[in-house]
Amino acid sequence: GENVEQHPSTLSVQEGDSAVIKCTYSDSASNYFPWYKQELGKRPQLIIDIRSNVGEKKDQRIAVTLNKTAKHFSLHITETQPEDSAVYFCAATGYGGSQGNLIFGKGTKLSVKP
Amino acid sequence: NAGVTQTPKFQVLKTGQSMTLQCAQDMNHNSMYWYRQDPGMGLRLIYYSASEGTTDKGEVPNGYNVSRLNKREFSLRLESAAPSQTSVYFCASSVNFSKEEKLFFGSGTQLSVL
């Protein structure tokens, strides 16, 4: 079944710097890769997603890149702001067995220092 | 629209007690899900319901049962709670079960089993 590894588990940056979070997946059949942001005590919310027929997608300060050959995808946040502080989860579609739909990484806690 | 509503928000149980977590969505979504979130473990799928009248096991179904009561409601039952079930539980929904759908999460239930 699908396995999603996410690194780093914690990331601290200065306001205005860029942040990069990386994920790898194991199932070459996976074709959908969303990123969720979870602020402290809140629910996870989708911030960006990418499908396998696209190599990169941008939405203002957020971008996601996908390398299907290497089976890894990354979240890039530019010009970080304190409100970007949160836990970020990557996910990939899981197939087979009893895994249901999305398999999530273990999360990255991003801290943006003013 | 309230989106996805979960009750209760907090619950403390003793080992062996039973309880049902309630979830309702008002977005006319076909698919609903239950996840658990543990520190350092990300979000793991317990059960899902691709459409009204169907339920399937996810990654970690042991110790749980679910009921898709109607299109709006999807409940999670712990028949005999164990300390290992101490976690934050999130209900989620999506328009369809296509594995490429945005998940809308509820606000979560923090459950402690003593």
Interface residues (C-beta under 8 A of the other chain):
Chain A: Q6 S9 N31 Y32 P34 Y36 K42 R43 P44 Q45 L46 D49 R51 F89 T93 G94 Y95 S98 Q99 G100 N101 L102 I103 F104 G105 K106 G107
Chain B: Y33 G40 M41 G42 L43 R44 L45 Y48 D56 K57 G58 E59 P61 F90 F97 K99 E100 E101 K102 L103 F105 G106 S107 G108
